């Protein structure tokens, strides 16, 4: 199963990272910040593409399964770490 993690930055640019998961088992997923890139499949009309990422105005994070098959997707906890 593939899932995505996405958010809009302060420039209204959609940033996304994708991960492959194994079905039927709990997994710890780590997404390094430098692997979250501008989404090549979707950008808002008012996005300031090409601008440096601006995370000062992120108000939400979206998680979405990307497969056509049925199933369940549960997030046990979310930890954001700043170095």
SULWO-V736914 format. One record per helix or strand. SS is the DSSP state (alpha for helix, beta for strand). FROM is the first residue (numbers start at 1). LEN is the number of residues. If there is no record, write none. Layout:
ss:SS from:FROM len:LEN
ss:SS from:FROM len:LEN
This chain:
ss:beta from:2 len:7
ss:beta from:14 len:7
ss:alpha from:33 len:3
ss:beta from:37 len:2
ss:alpha from:55 len:3
ss:beta from:62 len:4
